[in-house]
Amino acid sequence: MRRSLVLTDETARHPFLASLPPHVRHGDAPVAIARSKPGWLRDLRDALAVYSASFIAVSLYIA
């Protein structure tokens, strides 16, 4: 197995990426993730889910 004299790449800008070999880390540009803005209905649904889960957990703990 051939190993390089320098084991890190200083242009990677992250310690984990710097430790990867060049053939593994072929793309330096981060991939943008498209996210939609959550509407008030999604927020309401999430709040009700958290309330229901915590209500059930507390009820089971008391019972």
mmJSON file of the N, C-alpha and C atoms, coordinates in Angstrom:
{"data_MODEL":{"atom_site":{
"group_PDB":["ATOM","ATOM","ATOM","ATOM","ATOM","ATOM","ATOM","ATOM","ATOM","ATOM","ATOM","ATOM","ATOM","ATOM","ATOM","ATOM","ATOM","ATOM","ATOM","ATOM","ATOM","ATOM","ATOM","ATOM","ATOM","ATOM","ATOM","ATOM","ATOM","ATOM","ATOM","ATOM","ATOM","ATOM","ATOM","ATOM","ATOM","ATOM","ATOM","ATOM","ATOM","ATOM","ATOM","ATOM","ATOM","ATOM","ATOM","ATOM","ATOM","ATOM","ATOM","ATOM","ATOM","ATOM","ATOM","ATOM","ATOM","ATOM","ATOM","ATOM","ATOM","ATOM","ATOM","ATOM","ATOM","ATOM","ATOM","ATOM","ATOM","ATOM","ATOM","ATOM","ATOM","ATOM","ATOM","ATOM","ATOM","ATOM","ATOM","ATOM","ATOM","ATOM","ATOM","ATOM","ATOM","ATOM","ATOM","ATOM","ATOM","ATOM","ATOM","ATOM","ATOM","ATOM","ATOM","ATOM","ATOM","ATOM","ATOM","ATOM","ATOM","ATOM","ATOM","ATOM","ATOM","ATOM","ATOM","ATOM","ATOM","ATOM","ATOM","ATOM","ATOM","ATOM","ATOM","ATOM","ATOM","ATOM","ATOM","ATOM","ATOM","ATOM","ATOM","ATOM","ATOM","ATOM","ATOM","ATOM","ATOM","ATOM","ATOM","ATOM","ATOM","ATOM","ATOM","ATOM","ATOM","ATOM","ATOM","ATOM","ATOM","ATOM","ATOM","ATOM","ATOM","ATOM","ATOM","ATOM","ATOM","ATOM","ATOM","ATOM","ATOM","ATOM","ATOM","ATOM","ATOM","ATOM","ATOM","ATOM","ATOM","ATOM","ATOM","ATOM","ATOM","ATOM","ATOM","ATOM","ATOM","ATOM","ATOM","ATOM","ATOM","ATOM","ATOM","ATOM","ATOM","ATOM","ATOM","ATOM","ATOM","ATOM","ATOM","ATOM","ATOM","ATOM","ATOM","ATOM","ATOM"],
"id":[1,2,3,4,5,6,7,8,9,10,11,12,13,14,15,16,17,18,19,20,21,22,23,24,25,26,27,28,29,30,31,32,33,34,35,36,37,38,39,40,41,42,43,44,45,46,47,48,49,50,51,52,53,54,55,56,57,58,59,60,61,62,63,64,65,66,67,68,69,70,71,72,73,74,75,76,77,78,79,80,81,82,83,84,85,86,87,88,89,90,91,92,93,94,95,96,97,98,99,100,101,102,103,104,105,106,107,108,109,110,111,112,113,114,115,116,117,118,119,120,121,122,123,124,125,126,127,128,129,130,131,132,133,134,135,136,137,138,139,140,141,142,143,144,145,146,147,148,149,150,151,152,153,154,155,156,157,158,159,160,161,162,163,164,165,166,167,168,169,170,171,172,173,174,175,176,177,178,179,180,181,182,183,184,185,186,187,188,189],
"type_symbol":["N","C","C","N","C","C","N","C","C","N","C","C","N","C","C","N","C","C","N","C","C","N","C","C","N","C","C","N","C","C","N","C","C","N","C","C","N","C","C","N","C","C","N","C","C","N","C","C","N","C","C","N","C","C","N","C","C","N","C","C","N","C","C","N","C","C","N","C","C","N","C","C","N","C","C","N","C","C","N","C","C","N","C","C","N","C","C","N","C","C","N","C","C","N","C","C","N","C","C","N","C","C","N","C","C","N","C","C","N","C","C","N","C","C","N","C","C","N","C","C","N","C","C","N","C","C","N","C","C","N","C","C","N","C","C","N","C","C","N","C","C","N","C","C","N","C","C","N","C","C","N","C","C","N","C","C","N","C","C","N","C","C","N","C","C","N","C","C","N","C","C","N","C","C","N","C","C","N","C","C","N","C","C","N","C","C","N","C","C"],
"label_atom_id":["N","CA","C","N","CA","C","N","CA","C","N","CA","C","N","CA","C","N","CA","C","N","CA","C","N","CA","C","N","CA","C","N","CA","C","N","CA","C","N","CA","C","N","CA","C","N","CA","C","N","CA","C","N","CA","C","N","CA","C","N","CA","C","N","CA","C","N","CA","C","N","CA","C","N","CA","C","N","CA","C","N","CA","C","N","CA","C","N","CA","C","N","CA","C","N","CA","C","N","CA","C","N","CA","C","N","CA","C","N","CA","C","N","CA","C","N","CA","C","N","CA","C","N","CA","C","N","CA","C","N","CA","C","N","CA","C","N","CA","C","N","CA","C","N","CA","C","N","CA","C","N","CA","C","N","CA","C","N","CA","C","N","CA","C","N","CA","C","N","CA","C","N","CA","C","N","CA","C","N","CA","C","N","CA","C","N","CA","C","N","CA","C","N","CA","C","N","CA","C","N","CA","C","N","CA","C","N","CA","C","N","CA","C","N","CA","C","N","CA","C"],
"label_alt_id":[null,null,null,null,null,null,null,null,null,null,null,null,null,null,null,null,null,null,null,null,null,null,null,null,null,null,null,null,null,null,null,null,null,null,null,null,null,null,null,null,null,null,null,null,null,null,null,null,null,null,null,null,null,null,null,null,null,null,null,null,null,null,null,null,null,null,null,null,null,null,null,null,null,null,null,null,null,null,null,null,null,null,null,null,null,null,null,null,null,null,null,null,null,null,null,null,null,null,null,null,null,null,null,null,null,null,null,null,null,null,null,null,null,null,null,null,null,null,null,null,null,null,null,null,null,null,null,null,null,null,null,null,null,null,null,null,null,null,null,null,null,null,null,null,null,null,null,null,null,null,null,null,null,null,null,null,null,null,null,null,null,null,null,null,null,null,null,null,null,null,null,null,null,null,null,null,null,null,null,null,null,null,null,null,null,null,null,null,null],
"label_comp_id":["MET","MET","MET","ARG","ARG","ARG","ARG","ARG","ARG","SER","SER","SER","LEU","LEU","LEU","VAL","VAL","VAL","LEU","LEU","LEU","THR","THR","THR","ASP","ASP","ASP","GLU","GLU","GLU","THR","THR","THR","ALA","ALA","ALA","ARG","ARG","ARG","HIS","HIS","HIS","PRO","PRO","PRO","PHE","PHE","PHE","LEU","LEU","LEU","ALA","ALA","ALA","SER","SER","SER","LEU","LEU","LEU","PRO","PRO","PRO","PRO","PRO","PRO","HIS","HIS","HIS","VAL","VAL","VAL","ARG","ARG","ARG","HIS","HIS","HIS","GLY","GLY","GLY","ASP","ASP","ASP","ALA","ALA","ALA","PRO","PRO","PRO","VAL","VAL","VAL","ALA","ALA","ALA","ILE","ILE","ILE","ALA","ALA","ALA","ARG","ARG","ARG","SER","SER","SER","LYS","LYS","LYS","PRO","PRO","PRO","GLY","GLY","GLY","TRP","TRP","TRP","LEU","LEU","LEU","ARG","ARG","ARG","ASP","ASP","ASP","LEU","LEU","LEU","ARG","ARG","ARG","ASP","ASP","ASP","ALA","ALA","ALA","LEU","LEU","LEU","ALA","ALA","ALA","VAL","VAL","VAL","TYR","TYR","TYR","SER","SER","SER","ALA","ALA","ALA","SER","SER","SER","PHE","PHE","PHE","ILE","ILE","ILE","ALA","ALA","ALA","VAL","VAL","VAL","SER","SER","SER","LEU","LEU","LEU","TYR","TYR","TYR","ILE","ILE","ILE","ALA","ALA","ALA"],
"label_asym_id":["A","A","A","A","A","A","A","A","A","A","A","A","A","A","A","A","A","A","A","A","A","A","A","A","A","A","A","A","A","A","A","A","A","A","A","A","A","A","A","A","A","A","A","A","A","A","A","A","A","A","A","A","A","A","A","A","A","A","A","A","A","A","A","A","A","A","A","A","A","A","A","A","A","A","A","A","A","A","A","A","A","A","A","A","A","A","A","A","A","A","A","A","A","A","A","A","A","A","A","A","A","A","A","A","A","A","A","A","A","A","A","A","A","A","A","A","A","A","A","A","A","A","A","A","A","A","A","A","A","A","A","A","A","A","A","A","A","A","A","A","A","A","A","A","A","A","A","A","A","A","A","A","A","A","A","A","A","A","A","A","A","A","A","A","A","A","A","A","A","A","A","A","A","A","A","A","A","A","A","A","A","A","A","A","A","A","A","A","A"],
"label_entity_id":["1","1","1","1","1","1","1","1","1","1","1","1","1","1","1","1","1","1","1","1","1","1","1","1","1","1","1","1","1","1","1","1","1","1","1","1","1","1","1","1","1","1","1","1","1","1","1","1","1","1","1","1","1","1","1","1","1","1","1","1","1","1","1","1","1","1","1","1","1","1","1","1","1","1","1","1","1","1","1","1","1","1","1","1","1","1","1","1","1","1","1","1","1","1","1","1","1","1","1","1","1","1","1","1","1","1","1","1","1","1","1","1","1","1","1","1","1","1","1","1","1","1","1","1","1","1","1","1","1","1","1","1","1","1","1","1","1","1","1","1","1","1","1","1","1","1","1","1","1","1","1","1","1","1","1","1","1","1","1","1","1","1","1","1","1","1","1","1","1","1","1","1","1","1","1","1","1","1","1","1","1","1","1","1","1","1","1","1","1"],
"label_seq_id":[1,1,1,2,2,2,3,3,3,4,4,4,5,5,5,6,6,6,7,7,7,8,8,8,9,9,9,10,10,10,11,11,11,12,12,12,13,13,13,14,14,14,15,15,15,16,16,16,17,17,17,18,18,18,19,19,19,20,20,20,21,21,21,22,22,22,23,23,23,24,24,24,25,25,25,26,26,26,27,27,27,28,28,28,29,29,29,30,30,30,31,31,31,32,32,32,33,33,33,34,34,34,35,35,35,36,36,36,37,37,37,38,38,38,39,39,39,40,40,40,41,41,41,42,42,42,43,43,43,44,44,44,45,45,45,46,46,46,47,47,47,48,48,48,49,49,49,50,50,50,51,51,51,52,52,52,53,53,53,54,54,54,55,55,55,56,56,56,57,57,57,58,58,58,59,59,59,60,60,60,61,61,61,62,62,62,63,63,63],
"pdbx_PDB_ins_code":[null,null,null,null,null,null,null,null,null,null,null,null,null,null,null,null,null,null,null,null,null,null,null,null,null,null,null,null,null,null,null,null,null,null,null,null,null,null,null,null,null,null,null,null,null,null,null,null,null,null,null,null,null,null,null,null,null,null,null,null,null,null,null,null,null,null,null,null,null,null,null,null,null,null,null,null,null,null,null,null,null,null,null,null,null,null,null,null,null,null,null,null,null,null,null,null,null,null,null,null,null,null,null,null,null,null,null,null,null,null,null,null,null,null,null,null,null,null,null,null,null,null,null,null,null,null,null,null,null,null,null,null,null,null,null,null,null,null,null,null,null,null,null,null,null,null,null,null,null,null,null,null,null,null,null,null,null,null,null,null,null,null,null,null,null,null,null,null,null,null,null,null,null,null,null,null,null,null,null,null,null,null,null,null,null,null,null,null,null],
"Cartn_x":[0.849,0.0,0.894,0.646,1.436,0.769,1.555,1.022,1.753,1.037,1.632,2.444,3.4,4.183,3.32,2.479,1.548,0.192,-0.345,-1.583,-2.826,-2.664,-3.831,-3.79,-4.967,-5.115,-5.575,-4.725,-5.051,-6.13,-6.41,-7.447,-8.843,-8.978,-10.279,-11.16,-10.595,-11.303,-12.107,-11.926,-12.57,-11.65,-11.466,-10.516,-10.862,-12.137,-12.519,-12.246,-12.607,-12.362,-10.869,-10.09,-8.649,-8.003,-8.58,-7.992,-8.365,-9.331,-9.73,-8.733,-8.529,-7.648,-8.283,-7.48,-8.026,-8.985,-8.797,-9.706,-11.078,-11.177,-12.481,-13.181,-12.425,-12.992,-12.758,-13.648,-13.482,-14.26,-15.248,-16.004,-15.888,-15.425,-15.271,-16.488,-17.324,-18.47,-19.583,-20.101,-21.202,-22.481,-23.266,-24.521,-25.609,-26.289,-27.359,-28.631,-29.259,-30.487,-31.649,-32.57,-33.731,-34.735,-35.056,-36.023,-37.167,-38.356,-39.512,-39.79,-40.328,-40.656,-41.842,-41.717,-42.849,-43.96,-45.151,-46.297,-46.841,-47.829,-48.379,-49.146,-49.656,-50.324,-49.335,-48.173,-47.149,-46.674,-46.507,-46.104,-47.164,-48.43,-49.524,-49.557,-49.362,-49.358,-48.215,-47.039,-45.898,-46.125,-46.701,-46.976,-47.993,-49.017,-50.019,-49.413,-48.508,-47.855,-47.002,-46.26,-45.431,-46.31,-47.389,-48.296,-48.927,-49.372,-50.007,-49.025,-47.821,-46.826,-46.454,-46.283,-45.93,-47.108,-48.337,-49.515,-49.642,-49.431,-49.504,-48.396,-47.187,-46.067,-46.315,-46.816,-47.097,-48.248,-49.277,-50.407,-49.968,-49.108,-48.635,-47.728,-46.973,-46.116,-46.945,-48.024,-48.881,-49.674,-50.147,-50.994,-50.279],
"Cartn_y":[-1.177,0.0,1.238,2.121,3.341,4.445,5.109,6.196,7.476,8.561,9.869,10.337,11.216,11.799,12.751,13.512,14.416,13.736,13.531,12.779,13.652,14.975,15.846,16.818,17.326,18.328,19.616,20.632,21.869,22.681,22.398,23.158,22.591,21.535,20.907,21.707,22.495,23.37,22.632,21.355,20.599,19.441,19.151,18.101,16.726,16.385,15.087,15.019,16.075,16.091,16.117,16.749,16.807,15.442,14.571,13.249,12.255,12.583,11.677,11.723,10.592,10.606,11.365,11.871,12.678,11.925,10.61,9.885,9.677,9.796,9.69,11.04,12.096,13.441,14.121,13.857,14.417,15.707,15.991,17.226,18.075,19.321,20.198,21.086,21.249,22.145,21.458,22.121,21.518,21.5,20.483,20.332,21.094,21.964,22.743,21.895,21.911,21.161,22.143,21.841,22.708,22.408,23.412,23.25,24.218,23.715,24.589,25.212,26.401,27.058,26.347,26.002,25.364,26.376,26.021,26.899,26.769,27.565,27.536,26.237,25.597,24.31,23.221,23.234,22.254,22.494,23.759,24.072,23.631,23.844,23.437,21.921,21.213,19.756,19.237,19.833,19.415,19.707,20.856,21.202,20.239,19.883,18.935,17.543,17.155,15.849,15.807,16.873,16.927,16.951,17.724,17.789,16.429,15.764,14.455,13.422,13.411,12.444,12.675,13.927,14.192,13.921,14.197,13.901,12.402,11.6,10.152,9.643,10.19,9.756,10.067,11.255,11.629,10.802,10.56,9.755,8.325,7.754,6.399,6.367,7.425,7.48,7.549,8.319,8.471,7.194,6.546,5.362,4.161],
"Cartn_z":[0.0,0.0,0.0,-0.907,-0.997,-0.184,0.652,1.475,1.133,1.211,0.94,2.131,1.869,2.946,3.767,3.095,3.771,3.8,5.003,5.13,5.153,5.165,5.201,4.035,3.706,2.655,3.315,3.332,4.037,3.339,2.087,1.369,1.593,2.354,2.554,3.496,4.387,5.326,6.383,6.533,7.596,7.961,9.259,9.635,9.064,9.02,8.47,6.976,6.244,4.807,4.497,5.359,5.136,5.288,6.1,6.304,5.208,4.356,3.285,2.135,1.477,0.309,-0.855,-1.776,-2.876,-3.781,-3.941,-4.829,-4.2,-2.888,-2.222,-2.228,-1.936,-1.881,-3.228,-4.173,-5.51,-5.713,-4.908,-5.049,-3.806,-3.95,-2.8,-2.569,-3.596,-3.467,-2.676,-1.64,-0.888,-1.724,-1.499,-2.228,-1.48,-2.192,-1.581,-1.506,-0.345,-0.134,-0.233,-1.13,-1.301,-0.189,0.572,1.659,1.434,1.651,1.547,2.91,2.886,4.151,4.795,6.069,6.722,6.962,6.594,6.8,8.204,8.51,9.859,10.112,9.064,9.258,9.65,9.043,9.413,10.845,11.224,12.595,13.598,13.25,14.128,14.263,13.153,13.193,14.06,13.924,14.738,16.218,16.527,17.92,18.527,17.759,18.262,18.448,17.575,17.718,18.979,19.255,20.456,21.698,21.67,22.817,23.076,22.031,22.195,22.731,22.196,22.652,24.113,24.498,25.89,26.82,26.377,27.187,27.425,26.388,26.517,27.427,27.29,28.123,29.587,29.885,31.281,31.827,31.018,31.465,31.778,30.953,31.222,32.459,32.686,33.855,35.136,35.104,36.291,36.554,35.499,35.645,36.172],
"occupancy":[1.0,1.0,1.0,1.0,1.0,1.0,1.0,1.0,1.0,1.0,1.0,1.0,1.0,1.0,1.0,1.0,1.0,1.0,1.0,1.0,1.0,1.0,1.0,1.0,1.0,1.0,1.0,1.0,1.0,1.0,1.0,1.0,1.0,1.0,1.0,1.0,1.0,1.0,1.0,1.0,1.0,1.0,1.0,1.0,1.0,1.0,1.0,1.0,1.0,1.0,1.0,1.0,1.0,1.0,1.0,1.0,1.0,1.0,1.0,1.0,1.0,1.0,1.0,1.0,1.0,1.0,1.0,1.0,1.0,1.0,1.0,1.0,1.0,1.0,1.0,1.0,1.0,1.0,1.0,1.0,1.0,1.0,1.0,1.0,1.0,1.0,1.0,1.0,1.0,1.0,1.0,1.0,1.0,1.0,1.0,1.0,1.0,1.0,1.0,1.0,1.0,1.0,1.0,1.0,1.0,1.0,1.0,1.0,1.0,1.0,1.0,1.0,1.0,1.0,1.0,1.0,1.0,1.0,1.0,1.0,1.0,1.0,1.0,1.0,1.0,1.0,1.0,1.0,1.0,1.0,1.0,1.0,1.0,1.0,1.0,1.0,1.0,1.0,1.0,1.0,1.0,1.0,1.0,1.0,1.0,1.0,1.0,1.0,1.0,1.0,1.0,1.0,1.0,1.0,1.0,1.0,1.0,1.0,1.0,1.0,1.0,1.0,1.0,1.0,1.0,1.0,1.0,1.0,1.0,1.0,1.0,1.0,1.0,1.0,1.0,1.0,1.0,1.0,1.0,1.0,1.0,1.0,1.0,1.0,1.0,1.0,1.0,1.0,1.0],
"B_iso_or_equiv":[0.0,0.0,0.0,0.0,0.0,0.0,0.0,0.0,0.0,0.0,0.0,0.0,0.0,0.0,0.0,0.0,0.0,0.0,0.0,0.0,0.0,0.0,0.0,0.0,0.0,0.0,0.0,0.0,0.0,0.0,0.0,0.0,0.0,0.0,0.0,0.0,0.0,0.0,0.0,0.0,0.0,0.0,0.0,0.0,0.0,0.0,0.0,0.0,0.0,0.0,0.0,0.0,0.0,0.0,0.0,0.0,0.0,0.0,0.0,0.0,0.0,0.0,0.0,0.0,0.0,0.0,0.0,0.0,0.0,0.0,0.0,0.0,0.0,0.0,0.0,0.0,0.0,0.0,0.0,0.0,0.0,0.0,0.0,0.0,0.0,0.0,0.0,0.0,0.0,0.0,0.0,0.0,0.0,0.0,0.0,0.0,0.0,0.0,0.0,0.0,0.0,0.0,0.0,0.0,0.0,0.0,0.0,0.0,0.0,0.0,0.0,0.0,0.0,0.0,0.0,0.0,0.0,0.0,0.0,0.0,0.0,0.0,0.0,0.0,0.0,0.0,0.0,0.0,0.0,0.0,0.0,0.0,0.0,0.0,0.0,0.0,0.0,0.0,0.0,0.0,0.0,0.0,0.0,0.0,0.0,0.0,0.0,0.0,0.0,0.0,0.0,0.0,0.0,0.0,0.0,0.0,0.0,0.0,0.0,0.0,0.0,0.0,0.0,0.0,0.0,0.0,0.0,0.0,0.0,0.0,0.0,0.0,0.0,0.0,0.0,0.0,0.0,0.0,0.0,0.0,0.0,0.0,0.0,0.0,0.0,0.0,0.0,0.0,0.0],
"pdbx_formal_charge":[null,null,null,null,null,null,null,null,null,null,null,null,null,null,null,null,null,null,null,null,null,null,null,null,null,null,null,null,null,null,null,null,null,null,null,null,null,null,null,null,null,null,null,null,null,null,null,null,null,null,null,null,null,null,null,null,null,null,null,null,null,null,null,null,null,null,null,null,null,null,null,null,null,null,null,null,null,null,null,null,null,null,null,null,null,null,null,null,null,null,null,null,null,null,null,null,null,null,null,null,null,null,null,null,null,null,null,null,null,null,null,null,null,null,null,null,null,null,null,null,null,null,null,null,null,null,null,null,null,null,null,null,null,null,null,null,null,null,null,null,null,null,null,null,null,null,null,null,null,null,null,null,null,null,null,null,null,null,null,null,null,null,null,null,null,null,null,null,null,null,null,null,null,null,null,null,null,null,null,null,null,null,null,null,null,null,null,null,null],
"auth_seq_id":[1,1,1,2,2,2,3,3,3,4,4,4,5,5,5,6,6,6,7,7,7,8,8,8,9,9,9,10,10,10,11,11,11,12,12,12,13,13,13,14,14,14,15,15,15,16,16,16,17,17,17,18,18,18,19,19,19,20,20,20,21,21,21,22,22,22,23,23,23,24,24,24,25,25,25,26,26,26,27,27,27,28,28,28,29,29,29,30,30,30,31,31,31,32,32,32,33,33,33,34,34,34,35,35,35,36,36,36,37,37,37,38,38,38,39,39,39,40,40,40,41,41,41,42,42,42,43,43,43,44,44,44,45,45,45,46,46,46,47,47,47,48,48,48,49,49,49,50,50,50,51,51,51,52,52,52,53,53,53,54,54,54,55,55,55,56,56,56,57,57,57,58,58,58,59,59,59,60,60,60,61,61,61,62,62,62,63,63,63],
"auth_comp_id":["MET","MET","MET","ARG","ARG","ARG","ARG","ARG","ARG","SER","SER","SER","LEU","LEU","LEU","VAL","VAL","VAL","LEU","LEU","LEU","THR","THR","THR","ASP","ASP","ASP","GLU","GLU","GLU","THR","THR","THR","ALA","ALA","ALA","ARG","ARG","ARG","HIS","HIS","HIS","PRO","PRO","PRO","PHE","PHE","PHE","LEU","LEU","LEU","ALA","ALA","ALA","SER","SER","SER","LEU","LEU","LEU","PRO","PRO","PRO","PRO","PRO","PRO","HIS","HIS","HIS","VAL","VAL","VAL","ARG","ARG","ARG","HIS","HIS","HIS","GLY","GLY","GLY","ASP","ASP","ASP","ALA","ALA","ALA","PRO","PRO","PRO","VAL","VAL","VAL","ALA","ALA","ALA","ILE","ILE","ILE","ALA","ALA","ALA","ARG","ARG","ARG","SER","SER","SER","LYS","LYS","LYS","PRO","PRO","PRO","GLY","GLY","GLY","TRP","TRP","TRP","LEU","LEU","LEU","ARG","ARG","ARG","ASP","ASP","ASP","LEU","LEU","LEU","ARG","ARG","ARG","ASP","ASP","ASP","ALA","ALA","ALA","LEU","LEU","LEU","ALA","ALA","ALA","VAL","VAL","VAL","TYR","TYR","TYR","SER","SER","SER","ALA","ALA","ALA","SER","SER","SER","PHE","PHE","PHE","ILE","ILE","ILE","ALA","ALA","ALA","VAL","VAL","VAL","SER","SER","SER","LEU","LEU","LEU","TYR","TYR","TYR","ILE","ILE","ILE","ALA","ALA","ALA"],
"auth_asym_id":["A","A","A","A","A","A","A","A","A","A","A","A","A","A","A","A","A","A","A","A","A","A","A","A","A","A","A","A","A","A","A","A","A","A","A","A","A","A","A","A","A","A","A","A","A","A","A","A","A","A","A","A","A","A","A","A","A","A","A","A","A","A","A","A","A","A","A","A","A","A","A","A","A","A","A","A","A","A","A","A","A","A","A","A","A","A","A","A","A","A","A","A","A","A","A","A","A","A","A","A","A","A","A","A","A","A","A","A","A","A","A","A","A","A","A","A","A","A","A","A","A","A","A","A","A","A","A","A","A","A","A","A","A","A","A","A","A","A","A","A","A","A","A","A","A","A","A","A","A","A","A","A","A","A","A","A","A","A","A","A","A","A","A","A","A","A","A","A","A","A","A","A","A","A","A","A","A","A","A","A","A","A","A","A","A","A","A","A","A"],
"auth_atom_id":["N","CA","C","N","CA","C","N","CA","C","N","CA","C","N","CA","C","N","CA","C","N","CA","C","N","CA","C","N","CA","C","N","CA","C","N","CA","C","N","CA","C","N","CA","C","N","CA","C","N","CA","C","N","CA","C","N","CA","C","N","CA","C","N","CA","C","N","CA","C","N","CA","C","N","CA","C","N","CA","C","N","CA","C","N","CA","C","N","CA","C","N","CA","C","N","CA","C","N","CA","C","N","CA","C","N","CA","C","N","CA","C","N","CA","C","N","CA","C","N","CA","C","N","CA","C","N","CA","C","N","CA","C","N","CA","C","N","CA","C","N","CA","C","N","CA","C","N","CA","C","N","CA","C","N","CA","C","N","CA","C","N","CA","C","N","CA","C","N","CA","C","N","CA","C","N","CA","C","N","CA","C","N","CA","C","N","CA","C","N","CA","C","N","CA","C","N","CA","C","N","CA","C","N","CA","C","N","CA","C","N","CA","C","N","CA","C","N","CA","C"],
"pdbx_PDB_model_num":[1,1,1,1,1,1,1,1,1,1,1,1,1,1,1,1,1,1,1,1,1,1,1,1,1,1,1,1,1,1,1,1,1,1,1,1,1,1,1,1,1,1,1,1,1,1,1,1,1,1,1,1,1,1,1,1,1,1,1,1,1,1,1,1,1,1,1,1,1,1,1,1,1,1,1,1,1,1,1,1,1,1,1,1,1,1,1,1,1,1,1,1,1,1,1,1,1,1,1,1,1,1,1,1,1,1,1,1,1,1,1,1,1,1,1,1,1,1,1,1,1,1,1,1,1,1,1,1,1,1,1,1,1,1,1,1,1,1,1,1,1,1,1,1,1,1,1,1,1,1,1,1,1,1,1,1,1,1,1,1,1,1,1,1,1,1,1,1,1,1,1,1,1,1,1,1,1,1,1,1,1,1,1,1,1,1,1,1,1]
}}}
